[in-house]
Amino acid sequence: MSGKLQKAKGLKKSRIGMYVSIGASLFSVVGTVKRGREARREGDMLQLVDVAVSAAGIVTGVALLVRELRRLDIDDVLWDD
């Protein structure tokens, strides 16, 4: 069991793992947009605030993942030297 867990942790820092994480984050945008449209239609200000906070979290998460991808690319270039 420990080997599988170690393998899964390694995937998190890999390029493929980063792309999967970005895709999952962007997929959550669909649900957030639906919730935002429903909140706007109902005029529910509290739900709109919740959607805005969720959207900010998604944007921040994707930005962090992109930064990590760039670091992986820089490490790859430095490794080749």
C-alpha angles and dihedrals in degrees: 000000000000092000093055091048091050090049091051091050090051091053090058091064096040125098092246090051090052092052091049090051092049090049092050091049092049091046089059088060089074092061092043092052091049091051090048093052091048092048092049092048091051093041091233106160095186092056090048090054089049090051091049091051091047091050091050089052092051092049091048092048093050091047090053092049092049090050090052090049090053090050090052089052091050091048090051092052092047091047092056092058 
